[in-house]
């Protein structure tokens, strides 16, 4: 139930955060609840991913991608992620999930989700790769097509070295997953 309650709160407050423009950030405030913890009494690994999902959905809703996707038969889909945990998020601790679309190349979008305490310290960082699948055409769209359909044209910045390594690692792992068993 807590997942749906958090999603409902995010959706109900999306308009008050204004439209998402490329280069902006989504900031969602949370508190680590008893339903979020593991045996170490801190935010469990799966909850990081779920909260990053909420940050990503917030970006998609505010950018207009969800409406556009429904209209065109598109489906935003995660490709993969890499997470690093730097500090514990203990029970009852407040934090924000700061999400952004960093750049894109071809059919891949690179997203970033930082879990940040009120003192500015980063507790965790998640990089994601995603795409937009056109169900009718049965293909992933070039992200430039999606961005153009969303409104004013925006050019992506070149991926950083870390982002490039992440994309290469993701593609290698994907090949391994799809290879012979």
Buried (B, 14 or more C-beta within 10 A) or exposed (E): EEEEEBBEBBBEEBEEBEEBEBEBBBBBEBEBEEEBBEEEEBBBEEBBBBBBBBBBBBBBBBBBBBEBBEEBEBEBEBBBBBBEBEBBBEBEBEBBBBBBBBBBBEBBBBBBBBBBBEEEEBBBBBBBBBBBBBEEEEEBBBBBEBBEBBEEEBEBEEBEEEBEEBBEEBBEEEEEEEEEE
